[in-house]
Amino acid sequence: MATPLTCWTCGDRLRLLARVLSCPNGHPVPGLGDEVHDLWPPDREPPRVDTYGTPIGWAYDTGVNTRGLARLAARLEWGTDVARMYRLMDEGLRTEPGQVVLDVPVGGGTSFAEGAPDLRGLLVGVDLSPVMLHRAAGRRRARSLEERVLLARGDATRLPLATSSVDTVLCFNGLHVIPDKETAMTEFGRVLKPGGRLLGTVLVEDGPAPFSAIVGLERLASFFVPANARELRSLAKSAGFSRWDQDLEGALLYFRGEIRP
């Protein structure tokens, strides 16, 4: 089966057979173990430190995948009910056979951690963190989703996917840890099919007090670079999203866009 993922050497689409990813021209496809593929751009150095392998990463992964705890923490810290975020994830996974969803960054597999009964197509999860990808692989295995979920290390600003190959892109709580938001948004637009959609959430710096102050404190972490609501709308337009809706609740911006047909 052809996948939307591409070979860095020849650019052809990678094929999946018996859960093994291969290049039709015989170029090697590295792996990280646990059926996680390594599609990091070969001419870029990966991060030297995997932040999500630290206690900070463990705490985030545990919190966001314990939905009751996440709702309480997000209400206190960000002023939003993230039950809305989980509903948006479920909507994004509602697919028909042959459709493709890209989840970037996939993190520990939050979008499918509670099961994905409406996922009838293929979910491709991309993240830069091997630690988070292995957590996602564990949740994939626990939910028996090996035939419907592909996991790969990759760069959100240089996605290892073919142009116009994806029906839906999910980006939940990801843009505020991606410094180059403009390039990431452009990549989302590139890989989406005409009429494809983007669903996600992002922490912003221009939310109401006191949550804006909390986001300001979180900026002390070197990897945390919150977005600006007005800036994000502008980036979406530049990336080719003809329809763009966003709604700020506390410090968390919920957004959905549709790529120009």
C-alpha positions as CSV (number, residue, x, y, z in Angstrom):
1,M,0.0,0.0,0.0
2,A,1.3,3.4,-1.0
3,T,1.5,5.9,1.9
4,P,1.7,9.7,1.9
5,L,5.2,9.5,3.4
6,T,8.1,10.1,1.0
7,C,11.7,8.9,0.7
8,W,14.3,11.6,1.4
9,T,16.6,10.1,-1.2
10,C,14.4,9.8,-4.3
11,G,11.1,11.6,-3.3
12,D,8.9,8.6,-4.1
13,R,6.1,7.6,-1.8
14,L,7.0,4.9,0.7
15,R,5.0,1.7,0.7
16,L,3.6,-0.2,3.7
17,L,3.5,-4.0,3.6
18,A,2.9,-6.1,6.7
19,R,3.7,-3.0,8.9
20,V,7.1,-2.5,7.2
21,L,7.8,0.8,5.4
22,S,9.9,0.6,2.3
23,C,11.1,2.7,-0.6
24,P,10.0,1.3,-4.1
25,N,13.6,2.1,-5.3
26,G,15.3,0.2,-2.5
27,H,16.5,3.1,-0.4
28,P,16.7,2.3,3.3
29,V,14.1,3.6,5.7
30,P,15.6,3.9,9.1
31,G,13.7,2.9,12.2
32,L,13.8,3.8,15.9
33,G,12.4,0.5,17.1
34,D,8.8,-0.2,18.2
35,E,7.7,0.2,14.6
36,V,8.5,3.9,14.7
37,H,10.2,5.1,11.5
38,D,12.9,7.8,11.3
39,L,12.1,10.3,8.6
40,W,14.1,13.2,10.0
41,P,15.6,15.3,7.2
42,P,19.1,13.8,6.6
43,D,20.7,17.2,6.2
44,R,19.4,18.6,9.5
45,E,20.8,17.9,12.9
46,P,18.1,16.6,15.3
47,P,17.8,18.3,18.7
48,R,20.6,17.2,21.0
49,V,18.3,17.0,24.0
50,D,14.9,15.4,23.9
51,T,13.0,17.7,26.3
52,Y,10.1,15.2,26.4
53,G,12.4,12.6,27.9
54,T,12.7,14.8,31.0
55,P,10.4,15.0,34.0
56,I,8.7,17.9,32.2
57,G,7.8,15.7,29.3
58,W,6.6,12.9,31.5
59,A,4.4,15.3,33.5
60,Y,2.9,16.8,30.3
61,D,2.3,13.4,28.7
62,T,0.7,12.0,31.9
63,G,-1.5,15.1,32.3
64,V,-2.8,15.4,28.8
65,N,-3.6,11.7,28.6
66,T,-5.5,11.7,31.9
67,R,-8.5,13.6,30.7
68,G,-10.1,14.4,34.0
69,L,-6.8,15.7,35.4
70,A,-6.2,17.7,32.1
71,R,-9.6,19.4,32.3
72,L,-8.9,20.5,35.9
73,A,-5.4,21.7,35.2
74,A,-6.3,23.5,32.0
75,R,-9.2,25.3,33.7
76,L,-7.0,26.6,36.4
77,E,-3.9,27.3,34.3
78,W,-5.3,28.4,30.9
79,G,-9.0,29.2,31.7
80,T,-10.5,26.7,29.2
81,D,-12.3,23.4,29.3
82,V,-10.2,21.1,27.2
83,A,-13.1,18.7,26.8
84,R,-13.6,20.8,23.7
85,M,-10.1,20.0,22.5
86,Y,-10.7,16.2,22.8
87,R,-14.0,16.5,20.9
88,L,-12.1,18.3,18.1
89,M,-9.6,15.5,18.1
90,D,-12.4,12.9,17.7
91,E,-13.8,14.9,14.9
92,G,-10.5,14.9,13.1
93,L,-10.2,11.1,13.3
94,R,-13.6,10.6,11.8
95,T,-12.6,9.2,8.5
96,E,-13.6,6.9,5.6
97,P,-11.4,4.2,4.1
98,G,-8.7,5.7,2.0
99,Q,-8.6,9.0,3.8
100,V,-5.4,10.2,5.5
101,V,-5.0,12.2,8.7
102,L,-1.7,13.8,9.7
103,D,-1.2,14.4,13.4
104,V,1.8,16.7,14.0
105,P,3.2,16.8,16.6
106,V,1.5,13.5,17.6
107,G,3.1,13.5,21.0
108,G,2.3,10.5,23.1
109,G,-0.7,9.6,20.9
110,T,-3.2,11.7,22.7
111,S,-5.6,11.9,19.7
112,F,-6.1,8.1,19.7
113,A,-5.1,7.2,23.3
114,E,-8.8,6.6,24.3
115,G,-9.4,4.6,21.2
116,A,-10.4,5.7,17.7
117,P,-13.6,3.9,16.7
118,D,-14.3,6.3,13.8
119,L,-10.8,6.0,12.3
120,R,-11.4,4.0,9.1
121,G,-8.6,5.6,7.2
122,L,-4.9,6.0,8.0
123,L,-3.4,8.2,10.7
124,V,0.2,9.4,10.3
125,G,1.7,10.7,13.5
126,V,4.9,12.8,13.2
127,D,6.9,14.2,16.1
128,L,10.5,15.2,16.6
129,S,10.7,13.4,20.0
130,P,11.7,9.7,20.0
131,V,10.5,9.4,23.6
132,M,7.0,10.7,22.8
133,L,6.8,8.5,19.7
134,H,7.6,5.4,21.8
135,R,4.9,6.4,24.2
136,A,2.5,6.8,21.2
137,A,3.6,3.4,20.0
138,G,2.7,1.9,23.3
139,R,-0.8,3.4,23.2
140,R,-1.2,2.3,19.6
141,R,-0.4,-1.2,20.6
142,A,-2.7,-1.1,23.6
143,R,-5.6,0.0,21.4
144,S,-4.8,-2.5,18.6
145,L,-4.3,0.3,16.1
146,E,-1.2,-1.0,14.4
147,E,-2.9,-1.3,11.0
148,R,-4.3,2.2,11.1
149,V,-1.6,4.3,12.7
150,L,1.9,5.0,11.3
151,L,4.4,6.8,13.5
152,A,7.5,8.6,12.3
153,R,10.1,11.1,13.6
154,G,10.0,14.2,11.4
155,D,10.3,17.9,11.3
156,A,7.0,19.9,11.2
157,T,8.8,22.6,9.2
158,R,9.9,20.1,6.6
159,L,7.4,17.3,6.5
160,P,8.3,13.9,5.0
161,L,5.0,13.8,3.1
162,A,3.9,14.3,-0.5
163,T,2.2,17.5,-1.6
164,S,-1.6,17.3,-1.6
165,S,-1.6,13.8,0.1
166,V,-3.6,14.4,3.3
167,D,-7.3,15.0,4.0
168,T,-6.9,16.4,7.5
169,V,-4.1,17.9,9.6
170,L,-4.3,17.9,13.4
171,C,-2.0,20.2,15.3
172,F,-3.0,20.2,19.0
173,N,-0.8,22.1,21.5
174,G,2.0,22.0,19.0
175,L,2.5,25.4,17.4
176,H,3.6,26.9,20.8
177,V,6.7,24.7,20.8
178,I,7.5,25.4,17.1
179,P,9.5,28.6,16.7
180,D,9.1,28.8,12.9
181,K,5.3,28.9,12.8
182,E,5.2,30.5,9.3
183,T,7.0,27.5,7.7
184,A,5.0,25.0,9.7
185,M,1.7,26.5,8.5
186,T,3.0,26.6,4.9
187,E,3.9,22.9,5.2
188,F,0.4,22.1,6.6
189,G,-1.1,23.9,3.5
190,R,1.3,22.1,1.2
191,V,0.5,18.5,2.3
192,L,-3.3,19.1,2.4
193,K,-5.4,18.1,-0.5
194,P,-7.5,20.9,-2.0
195,G,-10.5,21.5,0.3
196,G,-8.6,19.7,3.1
197,R,-8.8,20.9,6.7
198,L,-6.6,21.8,9.6
199,L,-7.9,21.4,13.2
200,G,-6.0,22.3,16.4
201,T,-5.3,24.3,19.5
202,V,-2.4,26.6,20.5
203,L,-1.5,28.6,23.6
204,V,-1.3,32.4,22.8
205,E,0.4,35.3,24.5
206,D,-2.5,37.7,24.0
207,G,-5.2,36.0,26.0
208,P,-7.0,37.7,28.9
209,A,-5.5,38.1,32.4
210,P,-4.6,36.3,34.6
211,F,-3.9,33.5,32.0
212,S,-1.7,35.8,29.8
213,A,0.6,36.2,32.8
214,I,0.8,32.4,33.3
215,V,1.7,32.0,29.6
216,G,4.3,34.7,30.1
217,L,5.9,32.7,33.0
218,E,5.8,29.6,30.8
219,R,7.9,31.4,28.3
220,L,10.8,31.0,30.7
221,A,11.1,27.5,29.3
222,S,13.4,27.8,26.3
223,F,11.3,25.5,24.1
224,F,8.0,27.4,24.7
225,V,7.2,30.0,22.1
226,P,3.5,30.9,22.3
227,A,1.6,32.2,19.3
228,N,-0.3,35.5,18.8
229,A,-3.9,35.1,17.8
230,R,-3.8,37.9,15.2
231,E,-0.5,36.6,13.8
232,L,-1.9,33.1,13.4
233,R,-4.8,34.3,11.3
234,S,-2.4,36.2,9.0
235,L,-0.1,33.1,8.7
236,A,-3.1,30.9,7.8
237,K,-4.1,33.3,5.0
238,S,-0.5,33.3,3.6
239,A,-0.4,29.5,3.8
240,G,-3.4,29.2,1.5
241,F,-6.3,28.7,3.9
242,S,-9.3,30.2,2.2
243,R,-11.5,29.7,5.3
244,W,-10.2,30.2,8.8
245,D,-12.1,30.2,12.1
246,Q,-10.5,30.7,15.5
247,D,-11.9,31.1,19.0
248,L,-10.0,32.2,22.1
249,E,-11.0,30.7,25.4
250,G,-8.7,31.8,28.2
251,A,-5.2,31.4,26.9
252,L,-6.0,28.5,24.5
253,L,-6.9,29.3,20.9
254,Y,-9.1,26.7,19.1
255,F,-8.8,26.9,15.3
256,R,-10.0,25.2,12.1
257,G,-9.1,26.0,8.5
258,E,-9.8,24.8,5.0
259,I,-7.2,24.9,2.3
260,R,-8.1,26.7,-0.9
261,P,-9.9,24.2,-3.3
